[in-house]
Amino acid sequence: MNRSKIIKVLAVIFIVFVAVIYIKFFTSDTNFDKDEMYVEVPTGSNYQDVEKILSPLVKNMSDFEFIAKRRSYPENVKAGRFLLKKGMSAFQLVGAMRRNIPVKLAFNNQERLENLCERLSSQIEPDTTKLLSAFRNEAFLQKNGFTKQTVFAMFLPNTYEVYWNISAEKFRDKMLNEYNRFWNKERLAKAAALNLTPVQVITVASIVHKESVKKSERPTIAGVYLNRLNQGMELQADPTVIYALKLRDNNFDQVIKRVLYNDLFIKSPYNTYQNVGLPPGPIAMPDVDAIDAVLNADKHDYLYFCASVEKFGYHVFASTYEQHQVNAKKYADWLNKQGTNR
C-alpha cells in the first residue's frame, strides 16, 4: 500500500474516531420529553442500581457506560437526588450524576408527629418509621428536654433546604438547630415574662392556631388563655377536645365541626374541660404568627370567647360568664339553624 492510501485510511479512521467521540460526548442521549427530570439514587446503591434507574431515561446506555468508566463513575457512585436535562449528552449525564441537588422541603399545618413524618418521607429518603424512631429516641429527648408528646414542638413550619438522602438523625438535628435559632434571646425573654417555657408557648399557640385563622384576633385569643392559666381556670378549649376525640378514635382524617356536650367529658389528658393547665403537648403545628401572638398577647380582662354569628370567621369576647352565655346561645342557635350536628 502506497503512502497516499495509508494517509487516506488513517484519515478515515480518524474521522470515524472523531465521529464516535462526538456522538458519545456531545449528542443528546436522553430519552424523555420533559425539560427536566430528577432521579433519586438510594443510599448504598452501586453502579448496576444506577443503570436500572437510568435505563428508561437514557437513549443509549452503552454510551453512558463508555463515558462513566472513563470518568471512574462506577467506583464513585453517589446517593442523592440528581437533575437531568433534556438533550444532555452521555458526558453531561455522567457529570449530572455527580451533583447532588438539594431538596426544598416544606411542611406546615400538621396535626401530629405521625402526619409530619408522612409528609417528610414523601420529600426525603428516610421513611416514616425511621423518622419517628429518630424523633422519639429516648437519649435525644432527655438530652434536649423533650418528651414524646412535646417533641412535636421542635418543628417550625417553613421551607428548608436539605439533601434528599439526609439521614433521619441528621434531619432531626437540623430541626433542633432551627428550633434553637428561632428561640433567640428576645423570644426567650418574652416567654419567661409569661412564666412559660418555649414548649408551653408553642402548646398554647397550637390551640390559638386551631381557634382562629384571623391573624388580627390571635393576640386577643392568646390573652384569654393566658388569663385563664394565670387564674388557675380550665382552658376549656374546644380544639383540645377535638384532638382528644381524634386520638381516641385513632382517626385524624375525620372532620369535627361541632363539639357536643357529651364530648366535654371524654377522659383524656388533652381534654382541657376536665384538666386544669395545658395539655401534654401541642395539638397541632402552629405557624410562627400564632407563636408570636402568644409571646405578644393582648392584655385585657377577657376570660371567654365564642364564634361570632355576625362576622364570620371571627369571635366575640366576654369578661363575665353571664355575657359569654348570651354570646354562646346566639352561636348555638345559629348552628342549629344550619343543621350542624357534628
ZADO-1210 file (C-alpha; in nm, 4 decimals, padded with zeros to 6 digits):
<atoms>
<atom x="00.0000" y="00.0000" z="00.0000" code="MET" pos="1"/>
<atom x="00.1451" y="00.3337" z="-00.1039" code="ASN" pos="2"/>
<atom x="00.1801" y="00.6290" z="00.1220" code="ARG" pos="3"/>
<atom x="-00.1229" y="00.8187" z="-00.0100" code="SER" pos="4"/>
<atom x="-00.3532" y="00.5234" z="00.0517" code="LYS" pos="5"/>
<atom x="-00.2197" y="00.4857" z="00.4051" code="ILE" pos="6"/>
<atom x="-00.2873" y="00.8503" z="00.4686" code="ILE" pos="7"/>
<atom x="-00.6415" y="00.8144" z="00.3342" code="LYS" pos="8"/>
<atom x="-00.7094" y="00.5088" z="00.5526" code="VAL" pos="9"/>
<atom x="-00.5739" y="00.6849" z="00.8579" code="LEU" pos="10"/>
<atom x="-00.7828" y="00.9893" z="00.7737" code="ALA" pos="11"/>
<atom x="-01.0972" y="00.7747" z="00.7520" code="VAL" pos="12"/>
<atom x="-01.0123" y="00.6061" z="01.0826" code="ILE" pos="13"/>
<atom x="-00.9553" y="00.9442" z="01.2413" code="PHE" pos="14"/>
<atom x="-01.2820" y="01.0809" z="01.1089" code="ILE" pos="15"/>
<atom x="-01.4694" y="00.7753" z="01.2355" code="VAL" pos="16"/>
<atom x="-01.2958" y="00.8080" z="01.5719" code="PHE" pos="17"/>
<atom x="-01.3859" y="01.1764" z="01.5938" code="VAL" pos="18"/>
<atom x="-01.7441" y="01.0971" z="01.4939" code="ALA" pos="19"/>
<atom x="-01.7735" y="00.8302" z="01.7635" code="VAL" pos="20"/>
<atom x="-01.6265" y="01.0608" z="02.0257" code="ILE" pos="21"/>
<atom x="-01.8557" y="01.3430" z="01.9128" code="TYR" pos="22"/>
<atom x="-02.1626" y="01.1199" z="01.9364" code="ILE" pos="23"/>
<atom x="-02.0686" y="00.9977" z="02.2817" code="LYS" pos="24"/>
<atom x="-01.9605" y="01.3332" z="02.4197" code="PHE" pos="25"/>
<atom x="-02.1813" y="01.5919" z="02.2537" code="PHE" pos="26"/>
<atom x="-02.5045" y="01.4497" z="02.1066" code="THR" pos="27"/>
<atom x="-02.8235" y="01.4040" z="02.3032" code="SER" pos="28"/>
<atom x="-02.8512" y="01.0761" z="02.4928" code="ASP" pos="29"/>
<atom x="-03.1734" y="01.1450" z="02.6815" code="THR" pos="30"/>
<atom x="-03.4983" y="00.9575" z="02.6316" code="ASN" pos="31"/>
<atom x="-03.7625" y="01.1788" z="02.7952" code="PHE" pos="32"/>
<atom x="-03.9850" y="01.4640" z="02.6759" code="ASP" pos="33"/>
<atom x="-03.9842" y="01.6860" z="02.9845" code="LYS" pos="34"/>
<atom x="-03.7297" y="01.9670" z="03.0027" code="ASP" pos="35"/>
<atom x="-03.6006" y="01.8357" z="03.3351" code="GLU" pos="36"/>
<atom x="-03.6130" y="01.5103" z="03.5262" code="MET" pos="37"/>
<atom x="-03.4980" y="01.4368" z="03.8800" code="TYR" pos="38"/>
<atom x="-03.3703" y="01.0907" z="03.9651" code="VAL" pos="39"/>
<atom x="-03.3109" y="00.9581" z="04.3137" code="GLU" pos="40"/>
<atom x="-03.0338" y="00.7131" z="04.3937" code="VAL" pos="41"/>
<atom x="-03.0919" y="00.5409" z="04.7310" code="PRO" pos="42"/>
<atom x="-02.8196" y="00.5128" z="04.9921" code="THR" pos="43"/>
<atom x="-02.5994" y="00.2058" z="04.9342" code="GLY" pos="44"/>
<atom x="-02.6649" y="00.1868" z="04.5594" code="SER" pos="45"/>
<atom x="-02.3972" y="00.0575" z="04.3217" code="ASN" pos="46"/>
<atom x="-02.3406" y="00.1229" z="03.9527" code="TYR" pos="47"/>
<atom x="-02.5743" y="-00.1567" z="03.8449" code="GLN" pos="48"/>
<atom x="-02.8512" y="00.0008" z="04.0522" code="ASP" pos="49"/>
<atom x="-02.7886" y="00.3345" z="03.8821" code="VAL" pos="50"/>
<atom x="-02.8104" y="00.1716" z="03.5397" code="GLU" pos="51"/>
<atom x="-03.1531" y="00.0293" z="03.6292" code="LYS" pos="52"/>
<atom x="-03.2710" y="00.3721" z="03.7459" code="ILE" pos="53"/>
<atom x="-03.1417" y="00.5490" z="03.4350" code="LEU" pos="54"/>
<atom x="-03.2264" y="00.2929" z="03.1683" code="SER" pos="55"/>
<atom x="-03.5772" y="00.4331" z="03.0938" code="PRO" pos="56"/>
<atom x="-03.4331" y="00.7857" z="03.0695" code="LEU" pos="57"/>
<atom x="-03.1141" y="00.7265" z="02.8693" code="VAL" pos="58"/>
<atom x="-03.1284" y="00.6558" z="02.4964" code="LYS" pos="59"/>
<atom x="-02.8040" y="00.4616" z="02.4678" code="ASN" pos="60"/>
<atom x="-02.6767" y="00.3096" z="02.7928" code="MET" pos="61"/>
<atom x="-02.3636" y="00.1799" z="02.6213" code="SER" pos="62"/>
<atom x="-02.2561" y="00.5376" z="02.5516" code="ASP" pos="63"/>
<atom x="-02.3290" y="00.6305" z="02.9114" code="PHE" pos="64"/>
<atom x="-02.1280" y="00.3321" z="03.0345" code="GLU" pos="65"/>
<atom x="-01.8392" y="00.4178" z="02.7995" code="PHE" pos="66"/>
<atom x="-01.8114" y="00.7668" z="02.9486" code="ILE" pos="67"/>
<atom x="-01.8854" y="00.6522" z="03.3037" code="ALA" pos="68"/>
<atom x="-01.5963" y="00.4062" z="03.3066" code="LYS" pos="69"/>
<atom x="-01.3534" y="00.6634" z="03.1713" code="ARG" pos="70"/>
<atom x="-01.4578" y="00.9103" z="03.4398" code="ARG" pos="71"/>
<atom x="-01.4368" y="00.6480" z="03.7180" code="SER" pos="72"/>
<atom x="-01.8046" y="00.6872" z="03.7981" code="TYR" pos="73"/>
<atom x="-01.8820" y="00.3171" z="03.8677" code="PRO" pos="74"/>
<atom x="-01.6358" y="00.3266" z="04.1604" code="GLU" pos="75"/>
<atom x="-01.7705" y="00.6573" z="04.2884" code="ASN" pos="76"/>
<atom x="-02.1500" y="00.6265" z="04.2777" code="VAL" pos="77"/>
<atom x="-02.3222" y="00.8846" z="04.4975" code="LYS" pos="78"/>
<atom x="-02.6586" y="00.8583" z="04.6667" code="ALA" pos="79"/>
<atom x="-02.8895" y="01.1555" z="04.6337" code="GLY" pos="80"/>
<atom x="-03.1154" y="01.3487" z="04.4016" code="ARG" pos="81"/>
<atom x="-02.9829" y="01.4396" z="04.0586" code="PHE" pos="82"/>
<atom x="-03.1077" y="01.6703" z="03.7840" code="LEU" pos="83"/>
<atom x="-03.1130" y="01.5502" z="03.4227" code="LEU" pos="84"/>
<atom x="-03.1980" y="01.7925" z="03.1438" code="LYS" pos="85"/>
<atom x="-03.3445" y="01.7080" z="02.8062" code="LYS" pos="86"/>
<atom x="-03.0774" y="01.6894" z="02.5384" code="GLY" pos="87"/>
<atom x="-02.7858" y="01.6064" z="02.7678" code="MET" pos="88"/>
<atom x="-02.5061" y="01.4022" z="02.6145" code="SER" pos="89"/>
<atom x="-02.3663" y="01.0907" z="02.7820" code="ALA" pos="90"/>
<atom x="-02.0747" y="01.3009" z="02.9033" code="PHE" pos="91"/>
<atom x="-02.3120" y="01.5556" z="03.0579" code="GLN" pos="92"/>
<atom x="-02.5305" y="01.2846" z="03.2098" code="LEU" pos="93"/>
<atom x="-02.2350" y="01.1329" z="03.3937" code="VAL" pos="94"/>
<atom x="-02.1432" y="01.4783" z="03.5200" code="GLY" pos="95"/>
<atom x="-02.5019" y="01.5364" z="03.6352" code="ALA" pos="96"/>
<atom x="-02.4932" y="01.2118" z="03.8351" code="MET" pos="97"/>
<atom x="-02.2095" y="01.3560" z="04.0431" code="ARG" pos="98"/>
<atom x="-02.4033" y="01.6662" z="04.1542" code="ARG" pos="99"/>
<atom x="-02.6398" y="01.6012" z="04.4443" code="ASN" pos="100"/>
<atom x="-02.9195" y="01.8598" z="04.4195" code="ILE" pos="101"/>
<atom x="-03.0773" y="01.9786" z="04.7494" code="PRO" pos="102"/>
<atom x="-03.4497" y="01.9468" z="04.8101" code="VAL" pos="103"/>
<atom x="-03.6538" y="02.2484" z="04.9135" code="LYS" pos="104"/>
<atom x="-03.8528" y="02.0693" z="05.1793" code="LEU" pos="105"/>
<atom x="-04.1681" y="02.2372" z="05.3123" code="ALA" pos="106"/>
<atom x="-04.4224" y="02.1495" z="05.5791" code="PHE" pos="107"/>
<atom x="-04.6953" y="02.3210" z="05.7795" code="ASN" pos="108"/>
<atom x="-05.0375" y="02.2628" z="05.9352" code="ASN" pos="109"/>
<atom x="-04.9601" y="01.9103" z="06.0550" code="GLN" pos="110"/>
<atom x="-05.1726" y="01.7838" z="06.3448" code="GLU" pos="111"/>
<atom x="-04.9282" y="01.5393" z="06.4985" code="ARG" pos="112"/>
<atom x="-04.5831" y="01.3913" z="06.4620" code="LEU" pos="113"/>
<atom x="-04.7039" y="01.0916" z="06.2605" code="GLU" pos="114"/>
<atom x="-04.8605" y="01.3213" z="05.9998" code="ASN" pos="115"/>
<atom x="-04.5420" y="01.5239" z="05.9806" code="LEU" pos="116"/>
<atom x="-04.3318" y="01.2122" z="05.9241" code="CYS" pos="117"/>
<atom x="-04.5590" y="01.1054" z="05.6390" code="GLU" pos="118"/>
<atom x="-04.5168" y="01.4490" z="05.4846" code="ARG" pos="119"/>
<atom x="-04.1394" y="01.4419" z="05.5257" code="LEU" pos="120"/>
<atom x="-04.0958" y="01.0885" z="05.3900" code="SER" pos="121"/>
<atom x="-04.2625" y="01.1982" z="05.0662" code="SER" pos="122"/>
<atom x="-03.9849" y="01.4534" z="05.0173" code="GLN" pos="123"/>
<atom x="-03.6670" y="01.2874" z="05.1513" code="ILE" pos="124"/>
<atom x="-03.5243" y="00.9353" z="05.1610" code="GLU" pos="125"/>
<atom x="-03.5879" y="00.8238" z="05.5244" code="PRO" pos="126"/>
<atom x="-03.9264" y="00.6580" z="05.5638" code="ASP" pos="127"/>
<atom x="-04.1866" y="00.7305" z="05.8306" code="THR" pos="128"/>
<atom x="-04.0605" y="00.4570" z="06.0627" code="THR" pos="129"/>
<atom x="-03.7009" y="00.5808" z="06.0587" code="LYS" pos="130"/>
<atom x="-03.8082" y="00.9409" z="06.1129" code="LEU" pos="131"/>
<atom x="-04.0362" y="00.8554" z="06.4039" code="LEU" pos="132"/>
<atom x="-03.7636" y="00.6433" z="06.5623" code="SER" pos="133"/>
<atom x="-03.5115" y="00.9276" z="06.5374" code="ALA" pos="134"/>
<atom x="-03.7522" y="01.1914" z="06.6699" code="PHE" pos="135"/>
<atom x="-03.8590" y="00.9742" z="06.9653" code="ARG" pos="136"/>
<atom x="-03.5146" y="00.8479" z="07.0547" code="ASN" pos="137"/>
<atom x="-03.5029" y="00.8470" z="07.4358" code="GLU" pos="138"/>
<atom x="-03.1461" y="00.9746" z="07.4619" code="ALA" pos="139"/>
<atom x="-03.2248" y="01.2628" z="07.2258" code="PHE" pos="140"/>
<atom x="-03.5434" y="01.3531" z="07.4140" code="LEU" pos="141"/>
<atom x="-03.3750" y="01.3532" z="07.7550" code="GLN" pos="142"/>
<atom x="-03.0728" y="01.5487" z="07.6364" code="LYS" pos="143"/>
<atom x="-03.2869" y="01.8252" z="07.4859" code="ASN" pos="144"/>
<atom x="-03.5697" y="01.8430" z="07.7383" code="GLY" pos="145"/>
<atom x="-03.8457" y="01.6955" z="07.5234" code="PHE" pos="146"/>
<atom x="-04.0939" y="01.4141" z="07.5736" code="THR" pos="147"/>
<atom x="-04.2697" y="01.2021" z="07.3118" code="LYS" pos="148"/>
<atom x="-04.5658" y="01.4381" z="07.3485" code="GLN" pos="149"/>
<atom x="-04.3684" y="01.7639" z="07.3288" code="THR" pos="150"/>
<atom x="-04.1003" y="01.6897" z="07.0669" code="VAL" pos="151"/>
<atom x="-04.3538" y="01.7935" z="06.8015" code="PHE" pos="152"/>
<atom x="-04.2959" y="02.1498" z="06.9236" code="ALA" pos="153"/>
<atom x="-03.9444" y="02.1349" z="06.7783" code="MET" pos="154"/>
<atom x="-04.0698" y="02.1539" z="06.4196" code="PHE" pos="155"/>
<atom x="-04.1348" y="02.5036" z="06.2919" code="LEU" pos="156"/>
<atom x="-04.3307" y="02.5341" z="05.9669" code="PRO" pos="157"/>
<atom x="-04.1067" y="02.6689" z="05.6923" code="ASN" pos="158"/>
<atom x="-03.9157" y="02.5721" z="05.3800" code="THR" pos="159"/>
<atom x="-03.5789" y="02.4091" z="05.4420" code="TYR" pos="160"/>
<atom x="-03.3027" y="02.3116" z="05.2029" code="GLU" pos="161"/>
<atom x="-03.1670" y="01.9620" z="05.2664" code="VAL" pos="162"/>
<atom x="-03.0212" y="01.6796" z="05.0634" code="TYR" pos="163"/>
<atom x="-03.2726" y="01.4110" z="04.9658" code="TRP" pos="164"/>
<atom x="-03.0546" y="01.1364" z="05.1157" code="ASN" pos="165"/>
<atom x="-03.0080" y="01.3100" z="05.4514" code="ILE" pos="166"/>
<atom x="-03.0364" y="01.0602" z="05.7377" code="SER" pos="167"/>
<atom x="-03.3272" y="01.0781" z="05.9815" code="ALA" pos="168"/>
<atom x="-03.0854" y="01.1653" z="06.2639" code="GLU" pos="169"/>
<atom x="-02.9163" y="01.4465" z="06.0707" code="LYS" pos="170"/>
<atom x="-03.2521" y="01.5894" z="05.9699" code="PHE" pos="171"/>
<atom x="-03.3674" y="01.5768" z="06.3327" code="ARG" pos="172"/>
<atom x="-03.0529" y="01.7581" z="06.4433" code="ASP" pos="173"/>
<atom x="-03.1040" y="02.0233" z="06.1746" code="LYS" pos="174"/>
<atom x="-03.4577" y="02.0832" z="06.3031" code="MET" pos="175"/>
<atom x="-03.3215" y="02.1161" z="06.6570" code="LEU" pos="176"/>
<atom x="-03.0729" y="02.3779" z="06.5371" code="ASN" pos="177"/>
<atom x="-03.3534" y="02.5684" z="06.3634" code="GLU" pos="178"/>
<atom x="-03.5626" y="02.5489" z="06.6801" code="TYR" pos="179"/>
<atom x="-03.2786" y="02.6827" z="06.8948" code="ASN" pos="180"/>
<atom x="-03.2137" y="02.9586" z="06.6422" code="ARG" pos="181"/>
<atom x="-03.5816" y="03.0563" z="06.6478" code="PHE" pos="182"/>
<atom x="-03.5801" y="03.0824" z="07.0263" code="TRP" pos="183"/>
<atom x="-03.3465" y="03.3793" z="07.0387" code="ASN" pos="184"/>
<atom x="-03.2898" y="03.5972" z="07.3445" code="LYS" pos="185"/>
<atom x="-03.5859" y="03.8203" z="07.2665" code="GLU" pos="186"/>
<atom x="-03.8371" y="03.5367" z="07.2346" code="ARG" pos="187"/>
<atom x="-03.6943" y="03.3550" z="07.5388" code="LEU" pos="188"/>
<atom x="-03.7291" y="03.6741" z="07.7443" code="ALA" pos="189"/>
<atom x="-04.0925" y="03.7134" z="07.6371" code="LYS" pos="190"/>
<atom x="-04.1677" y="03.3507" z="07.7236" code="ALA" pos="191"/>
<atom x="-04.0040" y="03.3918" z="08.0653" code="ALA" pos="192"/>
<atom x="-04.2137" y="03.7045" z="08.1287" code="ALA" pos="193"/>
<atom x="-04.5231" y="03.4880" z="08.0742" code="LEU" pos="194"/>
<atom x="-04.3777" y="03.2242" z="08.3075" code="ASN" pos="195"/>
<atom x="-04.3831" y="02.9751" z="08.0208" code="LEU" pos="196"/>
<atom x="-04.1204" y="02.7574" z="07.8573" code="THR" pos="197"/>
<atom x="-04.0817" y="02.7605" z="07.4763" code="PRO" pos="198"/>
<atom x="-04.2652" y="02.4279" z="07.4541" code="VAL" pos="199"/>
<atom x="-04.5507" y="02.5654" z="07.6637" code="GLN" pos="200"/>
<atom x="-04.5703" y="02.8738" z="07.4441" code="VAL" pos="201"/>
<atom x="-04.5977" y="02.6518" z="07.1369" code="ILE" pos="202"/>
<atom x="-04.8628" y="02.4398" z="07.3090" code="THR" pos="203"/>
<atom x="-05.0733" y="02.7494" z="07.3752" code="VAL" pos="204"/>
<atom x="-05.0020" y="02.8676" z="07.0206" code="ALA" pos="205"/>
<atom x="-05.1260" y="02.5372" z="06.8795" code="SER" pos="206"/>
<atom x="-05.4631" y="02.5997" z="07.0444" code="ILE" pos="207"/>
<atom x="-05.4700" y="02.9607" z="06.9250" code="VAL" pos="208"/>
<atom x="-05.3798" y="02.8404" z="06.5760" code="HIS" pos="209"/>
<atom x="-05.6735" y="02.5997" z="06.5764" code="LYS" pos="210"/>
<atom x="-05.9138" y="02.8577" z="06.7198" code="GLU" pos="211"/>
<atom x="-05.8657" y="03.1201" z="06.4508" code="SER" pos="212"/>
<atom x="-05.7010" y="03.1808" z="06.1154" code="VAL" pos="213"/>
<atom x="-05.7516" y="03.5547" z="06.1585" code="LYS" pos="214"/>
<atom x="-05.4130" y="03.6989" z="06.2492" code="LYS" pos="215"/>
<atom x="-05.5658" y="04.0199" z="06.3826" code="SER" pos="216"/>
<atom x="-05.7509" y="03.8469" z="06.6667" code="GLU" pos="217"/>
<atom x="-05.4985" y="03.5810" z="06.7608" code="ARG" pos="218"/>
<atom x="-05.3253" y="03.8029" z="07.0222" code="PRO" pos="219"/>
<atom x="-05.6683" y="03.8586" z="07.1833" code="THR" pos="220"/>
<atom x="-05.7436" y="03.4848" z="07.1924" code="ILE" pos="221"/>
<atom x="-05.3964" y="03.4175" z="07.3319" code="ALA" pos="222"/>
<atom x="-05.4677" y="03.6742" z="07.6027" code="GLY" pos="223"/>
<atom x="-05.7825" y="03.4845" z="07.7046" code="VAL" pos="224"/>
<atom x="-05.5934" y="03.1593" z="07.7523" code="TYR" pos="225"/>
<atom x="-05.3117" y="03.3284" z="07.9416" code="LEU" pos="226"/>
<atom x="-05.5668" y="03.4936" z="08.1711" code="ASN" pos="227"/>
<atom x="-05.7229" y="03.1548" z="08.2392" code="ARG" pos="228"/>
<atom x="-05.3846" y="02.9960" z="08.3085" code="LEU" pos="229"/>
<atom x="-05.2928" y="03.2748" z="08.5476" code="ASN" pos="230"/>
<atom x="-05.6219" y="03.2368" z="08.7360" code="GLN" pos="231"/>
<atom x="-05.5991" y="02.8580" z="08.7583" code="GLY" pos="232"/>
<atom x="-05.9062" y="02.8051" z="08.5418" code="MET" pos="233"/>
<atom x="-05.9569" y="02.5265" z="08.2936" code="GLU" pos="234"/>
<atom x="-05.8718" y="02.6427" z="07.9426" code="LEU" pos="235"/>
<atom x="-06.1939" y="02.4865" z="07.8107" code="GLN" pos="236"/>
<atom x="-06.0599" y="02.4914" z="07.4554" code="ALA" pos="237"/>
<atom x="-06.2755" y="02.3062" z="07.2039" code="ASP" pos="238"/>
<atom x="-05.9778" y="02.2236" z="06.9780" code="PRO" pos="239"/>
<atom x="-05.8252" y="02.0167" z="07.2591" code="THR" pos="240"/>
<atom x="-06.1466" y="01.8154" z="07.2886" code="VAL" pos="241"/>
<atom x="-06.1481" y="01.7578" z="06.9132" code="ILE" pos="242"/>
<atom x="-05.7876" y="01.6400" z="06.9345" code="TYR" pos="243"/>
<atom x="-05.8800" y="01.4037" z="07.2205" code="ALA" pos="244"/>
<atom x="-06.1679" y="01.2597" z="07.0152" code="LEU" pos="245"/>
<atom x="-05.9471" y="01.2014" z="06.7127" code="LYS" pos="246"/>
<atom x="-05.6784" y="01.0469" z="06.9321" code="LEU" pos="247"/>
<atom x="-05.9317" y="00.8145" z="07.0930" code="ARG" pos="248"/>
<atom x="-06.0645" y="00.7056" z="06.7534" code="ASP" pos="249"/>
<atom x="-05.7139" y="00.6949" z="06.6034" code="ASN" pos="250"/>
<atom x="-05.8597" y="00.8881" z="06.3106" code="ASN" pos="251"/>
<atom x="-05.7137" y="01.2279" z="06.2381" code="PHE" pos="252"/>
<atom x="-05.8842" y="01.2452" z="05.8991" code="ASP" pos="253"/>
<atom x="-06.2304" y="01.2900" z="06.0466" code="GLN" pos="254"/>
<atom x="-06.3818" y="01.6390" z="06.0361" code="VAL" pos="255"/>
<atom x="-06.5468" y="01.7549" z="06.3581" code="ILE" pos="256"/>
<atom x="-06.7195" y="02.0903" z="06.3135" code="LYS" pos="257"/>
<atom x="-06.9083" y="02.0944" z="06.6419" code="ARG" pos="258"/>
<atom x="-06.8155" y="01.9831" z="06.9926" code="VAL" pos="259"/>
<atom x="-07.1162" y="01.8281" z="07.1653" code="LEU" pos="260"/>
<atom x="-07.1946" y="01.8461" z="07.5365" code="TYR" pos="261"/>
<atom x="-07.1123" y="01.4786" z="07.5942" code="ASN" pos="262"/>
<atom x="-06.7754" y="01.5276" z="07.4235" code="ASP" pos="263"/>
<atom x="-06.6670" y="01.7548" z="07.7067" code="LEU" pos="264"/>
<atom x="-06.6430" y="01.4558" z="07.9406" code="PHE" pos="265"/>
<atom x="-06.4037" y="01.2453" z="07.7341" code="ILE" pos="266"/>
<atom x="-06.1279" y="01.1081" z="07.9562" code="LYS" pos="267"/>
<atom x="-05.8054" y="01.2361" z="07.8097" code="SER" pos="268"/>
<atom x="-05.5132" y="01.4469" z="07.9317" code="PRO" pos="269"/>
<atom x="-05.5810" y="01.6600" z="07.6234" code="TYR" pos="270"/>
<atom x="-05.9336" y="01.7494" z="07.7378" code="ASN" pos="271"/>
<atom x="-05.8930" y="02.0978" z="07.8859" code="THR" pos="272"/>
<atom x="-06.2516" y="02.0962" z="08.0087" code="TYR" pos="273"/>
<atom x="-06.1590" y="01.8235" z="08.2569" code="GLN" pos="274"/>
<atom x="-05.7967" y="01.9132" z="08.3312" code="ASN" pos="275"/>
<atom x="-05.6530" y="02.2374" z="08.4625" code="VAL" pos="276"/>
<atom x="-05.3497" y="02.3727" z="08.2801" code="GLY" pos="277"/>
<atom x="-05.2006" y="02.2877" z="07.9447" code="LEU" pos="278"/>
<atom x="-05.2376" y="01.9584" z="07.7565" code="PRO" pos="279"/>
<atom x="-04.9317" y="01.7282" z="07.7474" code="PRO" pos="280"/>
<atom x="-04.8074" y="01.8856" z="07.4248" code="GLY" pos="281"/>
<atom x="-04.9112" y="02.0735" z="07.1103" code="PRO" pos="282"/>
<atom x="-05.2362" y="01.9691" z="06.9447" code="ILE" pos="283"/>
<atom x="-05.1142" y="02.0918" z="06.6050" code="ALA" pos="284"/>
<atom x="-04.8209" y="02.2604" z="06.4374" code="MET" pos="285"/>
<atom x="-04.8791" y="02.6328" z="06.4933" code="PRO" pos="286"/>
<atom x="-04.7466" y="02.8800" z="06.2417" code="ASP" pos="287"/>
<atom x="-04.4978" y="03.1435" z="06.3536" code="VAL" pos="288"/>
<atom x="-04.7723" y="03.4057" z="06.3629" code="ASP" pos="289"/>
<atom x="-04.9598" y="03.2057" z="06.6273" code="ALA" pos="290"/>
<atom x="-04.6415" y="03.1618" z="06.8344" code="ILE" pos="291"/>
<atom x="-04.5679" y="03.5330" z="06.8231" code="ASP" pos="292"/>
<atom x="-04.9337" y="03.6041" z="06.9048" code="ALA" pos="293"/>
<atom x="-04.8817" y="03.4246" z="07.2364" code="VAL" pos="294"/>
<atom x="-04.5498" y="03.5990" z="07.3044" code="LEU" pos="295"/>
<atom x="-04.7141" y="03.9345" z="07.2276" code="ASN" pos="296"/>
<atom x="-05.0617" y="03.8577" z="07.3616" code="ALA" pos="297"/>
<atom x="-05.3074" y="04.1399" z="07.4220" code="ASP" pos="298"/>
<atom x="-05.3512" y="04.2448" z="07.7824" code="LYS" pos="299"/>
<atom x="-05.7226" y="04.2550" z="07.8693" code="HIS" pos="300"/>
<atom x="-05.9705" y="04.1076" z="08.1174" code="ASP" pos="301"/>
<atom x="-06.1481" y="03.8691" z="07.8784" code="TYR" pos="302"/>
<atom x="-06.1967" y="03.5151" z="08.0046" code="LEU" pos="303"/>
<atom x="-06.4386" y="03.3855" z="07.7422" code="TYR" pos="304"/>
<atom x="-06.4968" y="03.3908" z="07.3673" code="PHE" pos="305"/>
<atom x="-06.7053" y="03.2137" z="07.1070" code="CYS" pos="306"/>
<atom x="-06.7569" y="03.2308" z="06.7334" code="ALA" pos="307"/>
<atom x="-06.9368" y="03.5361" z="06.6024" code="SER" pos="308"/>
<atom x="-07.2596" y="03.4886" z="06.4076" code="VAL" pos="309"/>
<atom x="-07.2366" y="03.8370" z="06.2625" code="GLU" pos="310"/>
<atom x="-06.8755" y="03.8463" z="06.1478" code="LYS" pos="311"/>
<atom x="-06.7987" y="03.5042" z="06.0033" code="PHE" pos="312"/>
<atom x="-06.4568" y="03.3684" z="06.0953" code="GLY" pos="313"/>
<atom x="-06.4161" y="03.5998" z="06.3928" code="TYR" pos="314"/>
<atom x="-06.5048" y="03.5751" z="06.7611" code="HIS" pos="315"/>
<atom x="-06.6819" y="03.7763" z="07.0273" code="VAL" pos="316"/>
<atom x="-06.5207" y="03.8145" z="07.3691" code="PHE" pos="317"/>
<atom x="-06.6578" y="03.8493" z="07.7196" code="ALA" pos="318"/>
<atom x="-06.5218" y="03.9259" z="08.0652" code="SER" pos="319"/>
<atom x="-06.8123" y="03.7672" z="08.2531" code="THR" pos="320"/>
<atom x="-06.9700" y="03.4266" z="08.2300" code="TYR" pos="321"/>
<atom x="-07.3155" y="03.5850" z="08.2001" code="GLU" pos="322"/>
<atom x="-07.2198" y="03.7779" z="07.8886" code="GLN" pos="323"/>
<atom x="-07.0491" y="03.4717" z="07.7474" code="HIS" pos="324"/>
<atom x="-07.3687" y="03.2712" z="07.7918" code="GLN" pos="325"/>
<atom x="-07.5563" y="03.5260" z="07.5817" code="VAL" pos="326"/>
<atom x="-07.2929" y="03.5060" z="07.3080" code="ASN" pos="327"/>
<atom x="-07.2745" y="03.1278" z="07.3225" code="ALA" pos="328"/>
<atom x="-07.6528" y="03.0896" z="07.2898" code="LYS" pos="329"/>
<atom x="-07.6520" y="03.3033" z="06.9763" code="LYS" pos="330"/>
<atom x="-07.3894" y="03.0800" z="06.8235" code="TYR" pos="331"/>
<atom x="-07.5653" y="02.7563" z="06.9303" code="ALA" pos="332"/>
<atom x="-07.8948" y="02.8784" z="06.7827" code="ASP" pos="333"/>
<atom x="-07.7153" y="02.9654" z="06.4577" code="TRP" pos="334"/>
<atom x="-07.5559" y="02.6175" z="06.4413" code="LEU" pos="335"/>
<atom x="-07.8944" y="02.4539" z="06.4991" code="ASN" pos="336"/>
<atom x="-08.0433" y="02.6519" z="06.2123" code="LYS" pos="337"/>
<atom x="-07.7607" y="02.5322" z="05.9890" code="GLN" pos="338"/>
<atom x="-07.8324" y="02.1718" z="06.0902" code="GLY" pos="339"/>
<atom x="-07.4738" y="02.1199" z="06.2107" code="THR" pos="340"/>
<atom x="-07.4882" y="01.8223" z="06.4458" code="ASN" pos="341"/>
<atom x="-07.1197" y="01.7266" z="06.4353" code="ARG" pos="342"/>
</atoms>
